[in-house]
Amino acid sequence: MNLSLLCAGIWFLVANVLAMIPSNDNHWRRAYILMAIGIPLLGWVTYENGWLVGFLALLGGGWILRWPVYYAWRYIEGLFTKE
């Protein structure tokens, strides 16, 4: 296991622990911090381990940060639908 996968594992562990702690803003501040750290980390994992491992890390991050992904999907979907 190389350093990028170790750091990604620590990111997943910290994200899960942060999700268990109560929050006044429904965890959005923590989600922004996790995204700011996770995006470069995802690039590092993909660079060192290939696109398949990077894609699996992307799926795992999307699973943990599912509400920001959901709202981003709704926003993009709204750009292409005209009512």
N, C-alpha and C positions, 0 to 999 in steps of 0.2 A: 504494500500500500504506500502510495507516495504522499507527499505533503499536501497536495491540493485536495485529495480525497479525505484526508484527516481533517483538514479545515472545514470541508463541506459537512462532514459528520458532526463536528463541533457546532457548526451553524444550525444543523437540524436539531441537535440536542438543546441548544439555547433557545431556538424558536419554540420548541415544545414546552420548555419550562416557562418562557414568557407568556405563552398562551394560557397557562394554568393560574397565573397571578391575576387577581381582579384588577379591572381598569375602569376609569371614569369615561373614557372616550371610545369605548368598544375596541380597544387595542389598535386604533389607527396609527397613533404615534409610533408604537412599536413596529407596526407593519412597514411604515416608511423607512425606519432605521434598518429593518431586516432586508428590505428591497435595495437600499443603498449599499449594503454590504454584500448582498447575495448576487447582484448582477455581475460585478467584476469577478466574484468567486466562481460563478457559473462559466464565465469566459476562461478563467484559469483552468478549471476542471476540463472543459472541452478541449482546450489547447494541449494539455498534457496527456489526456486519456482517450481522445477521439470523440467523434460526434455521437456515438451510441451512448456512451457513459454520460456525456453532456446532456443528451436528451432525457436520460433517466433522472439526472439531477434536476433538470427543468421540470419534469413531471412531479418530482418530489417537492420541489419548492412551490409549485402551483397547488399541490395538495395542501400544504401547510398554509399558504397565503391565498386561500380560495376566494375570499370575498373581494379583495382587490382585483383578482383575475375576472371574477364575475362582473364587477362594475366596469372594468375595461372592455370586456366583451360586449356588454350592453351599450357602451358608448360607441364602439366601432360599428356595431350593428345599426345604431341610430343614425350614423353618418350615411349609410347606404339605403335606408328605407325612407321614403318620402310619403307623408300622409297629408 
